[in-house]
């Protein structure tokens, strides 16, 4: 049975910033996201935009993130 990651409580989570080191075309600097482990679920994470954290989160399992190329979680 799979776990509904969106049914999990978000707080209190400690988001940490991950930056790709690239500059975007409008000169606003690095493209970054923030990531936090979901409470009560092994190997599950919430991601949000570092420049607009109130826009909401996307949630993924660690397997999904690693399959997308995120080797440092």
Secondary structure, 3 states (H helix, E strand, C coil): CCCCHHHCCCCCCCCEEEEEEEECCCCCCEEEEEEEECCCCCCEEEEEECCCHHHCCEEEEHHHHHHCCCCCC
